[in-house]
Amino acid sequence: MEKPGYQTQLNEIRAHIHAISGSVPVHRRESRRQYSFSDCPFSEQLAIWDELWRSETNFWLRLHAYFFLERHLKNNRNCSKCGRSLSVGRTISTIGACAMP
């Protein structure tokens, strides 16, 4: 079930991605788009993309969540909950399930 606080952001992402027609390179380029929440702290952006990953089965929507994480992996970010470094082995779904409060 989606968190009510993210419904607006999830709808914004869905509307943008459903308007894109094209191949993976087109979607990769479009994934760099700035959303209304793009200036929020990284941990909040991650929570939004994680919620999209968990609540959607659409390939293109999930691909954009992957692109978000991929960009931040390149920046060597750390998990805001446990401080562990994000790595290729930790997917979006495992970050959301971090055991630390």
N, C-alpha and C positions, 0 to 999 in steps of 0.2 A: 504494500500500500504506500502511496506517495505521501510525503510530508506536506501538509497544507502550506507551509511557508515557502515552498519552492515551486508551487504550481505555476505562478506567473513566469518564472524563469524557464521552467520546462516547456511551457507553451511557446515561449519566445524561440527556444531552440528548435522545437518541432516545426513551427511555422517556417523558419528559415531553411531548415534542411529539406523539408518537403517541397520547397520552391526550387530546389537545385535539381537540374537534370544534367547528367554527365557521368563521367567515369571517375575512378578513384583520384586521379590527379586534380580534377576539378573540385572534388570534395576536399582534398587536402588543402588546396588554395583557399577555399571558402571556410575551412576550419579556423583560419586565422582571424576571422571576423570578430570585431569587438561587440560584446553583448552588454546589456544594461548592467550586468553584475561583474563585468570584467575588471573593474577597479576595486572590487571587494578583496578582502584578504584571501591568500591562496587557500587556506583551510576551508573557507566558505565556498569558494569556487569548486574545490575538490568535492565537497559534500553535494553540491548541485549535480555535477557530472556523475558522481557515484550513484545518486538517486536515479538519474536517467539510465545508467547502465543496468541497475537492478530492476527497473520497472518497464523497460522496453525490450522487445524482441526484434525490432526492425534493424536490419544490418546497417543501414546508413546512419541511423541515430547512434547506435553503439560504436560505429567506426569513429564518429566525431568525438565521443567520449575517450576513445583510445588515442586519437590525435592530441587531445588536450593533455592527457597523461604523458604521452611521448615527448611533447614539447618541454614539459617540466622535468622529465627524467634527464633531458639533455642539460638542464640547468642545475642538476644535482640537488634537488630539494629534499627536505626531510619531512617525515610524517609529523603532523602537528600534535598528534596524541602521544606518540611514544618516542619521537625524536630519531627513530631509525631512518636511515637513508632509503629513499625510494629507489628501487632497482627494477630491472627488467623482470625479475622473478616475482615481484609483488604486483599483482594486477589490481585494477580498480576495486574489484570485489573484495580482495583481501585487505586492502587499505581500510575500507569501511568497516571491516570486522576486527580492526586492531583491538587487542585486549586491554589496552590502557584506557582509563577514564578520561 
